[in-house]
Amino acid sequence: MIVRQHALGVAATLRSEIPGIRRVLVARTDGLPFYDDGDPALHDSSAAVVATVLGIAQQSGMAFGLEGLEMTTVRGPAGSMVVYAVDDHHLLAVVTEPKVNLVLLDRVVLRLIAGMVGAGPQGAGSVGAGTQRAETQGAVLPRQAAHAL
């Protein structure tokens, strides 16, 4: 089960390891906000938007035979928004400055997601644990979460 402490840990780790992170949010795949360090007035609409972005990317991926979608990126001159499937019920969106290294972001986020999904209610402090831990506990990893919507 993902709890608020997981999201707080992910946001703190991303900000400390990758300069240029503007916003981190975790939402449910049905568009409800779970955690958002952005403007509180935008939490509901932002959660709905990122859930829609992930849903469209997943449907598009299936239409082209791209199984197991992990993430989708929206990139423009002012920065990027990367949306990751966390599990069947949650997604993680990261908004960055334009110069952020998205390959590094992807590596860090996938490590954090594995720790988030692999941590039980007692393991809220273990965000950032390696993929190995999540796999040994039978966690749903991002590649397996493509059918979330």
Summary of the structure (lengths in Angstrom):
residues: 149
radius of gyration: 14.1
end to end distance: 18.1
largest distance: 41.4
contacts: 491
relative contact order: 0.20
helix: 50%
strand: 21%
